[in-house]
Amino acid sequence: MKLCLGTAQFGLDYGINNTSGKIPKEKVIKILNLAYDNEIIMIDTASAYGNSETVLGEGIACTGKKFQIITKYPADTELSPFQWIDTSLSRLKIEKVYGYLFHNYSIFQKHPEYCEDFVKIKQIGKCEKIGFSLYYPSEAKYIIENNIPCDIVQIPYNIFDQRFKEVFHELKSRSIEIHVRSVFLQGLFFINSEDLPSYFTPIRNKLQELHTWSERKSIDISTVCLKFASINKYIDKIVIGVDSLDNLKENINNYNMIPSFDMDINWIETLEVIDEQMILPFNWKVKSL
């Protein structure tokens, strides 16, 4: 199972296409149980996701299940990573996490010495793996070229945003796990091209092509997006955020549909979009989709 459960919605009203807000604690417990029952045992969270770590820690304790947790060192603290890790572990109610990442590459740029903290955290057994959440291929290239200690990278990757494919082989040759996020591009792929805000006019035709192909195949667009990432041999995990129990059920069902159809990967790759104003949501000049 390549799916990894993202938890931003556990602690924040997150996502440009999210209309239901932060998930109540009782529903978080149901989501965790459903995920575990479907072999989704890796969970992605962060100190910056509101009270997500606390909600997650309490929820996991209620389930009695064991998950692999990845969390991230935030940008808005004066404490070093070595000092901060205990805050995250306390909130999560566990003694170690699977992965501990720099939440933002700019933190590393400002404090490259923090890498020593990350290595030490791994050495003393408070995490199994260390790494980075990235937005640009140039960041991955720097990590590779300078042999920066790294076991995991989390990156945006989807049918429109294929920028990181140029570094996949090199990352894997160094045994670095590749976890991808934003496979649905915050729900943009689900919007009818005719309903797109005018801001997205440059990609309207490509979105329409994708929808036409999906309709012709009678395959849900979510399944198409998931398959695009899952069939990539370099990708280890696909991080998906959910805003409800039904949303998780839908994603699991769509993921299970992946083997049921053939995908012309060469054609799908032609839908790549280079314009970062279109493919990086923090650049979008719209309030909602």
Secondary structure as GFF3:
##gff-version 3
##sequence-region A 1 289
A	DSSP	beta_strand	3	6	.	.	.	ID=ss1
A	DSSP	alpha_helix	8	11	.	.	.	ID=ss2
A	DSSP	alpha_helix	25	37	.	.	.	ID=ss3
A	DSSP	beta_strand	42	44	.	.	.	ID=ss4
A	DSSP	alpha_helix	52	63	.	.	.	ID=ss5
A	DSSP	beta_strand	68	73	.	.	.	ID=ss6
A	DSSP	alpha_helix	81	92	.	.	.	ID=ss7
A	DSSP	beta_strand	97	102	.	.	.	ID=ss8
A	DSSP	alpha_helix	105	110	.	.	.	ID=ss9
A	DSSP	alpha_helix	114	123	.	.	.	ID=ss10
A	DSSP	beta_strand	127	133	.	.	.	ID=ss11
A	DSSP	alpha_helix	137	145	.	.	.	ID=ss12
A	DSSP	beta_strand	152	156	.	.	.	ID=ss13
A	DSSP	three_ten_helix	163	167	.	.	.	ID=ss14
A	DSSP	alpha_helix	168	173	.	.	.	ID=ss15
A	DSSP	beta_strand	177	181	.	.	.	ID=ss16
A	DSSP	three_ten_helix	185	190	.	.	.	ID=ss17
A	DSSP	three_ten_helix	193	195	.	.	.	ID=ss18
A	DSSP	three_ten_helix	198	203	.	.	.	ID=ss19
A	DSSP	alpha_helix	204	217	.	.	.	ID=ss20
A	DSSP	alpha_helix	221	230	.	.	.	ID=ss21
A	DSSP	beta_strand	237	241	.	.	.	ID=ss22
A	DSSP	alpha_helix	245	256	.	.	.	ID=ss23
A	DSSP	three_ten_helix	258	260	.	.	.	ID=ss24
A	DSSP	alpha_helix	265	269	.	.	.	ID=ss25
A	DSSP	alpha_helix	276	279	.	.	.	ID=ss26
A	DSSP	three_ten_helix	281	283	.	.	.	ID=ss27
###
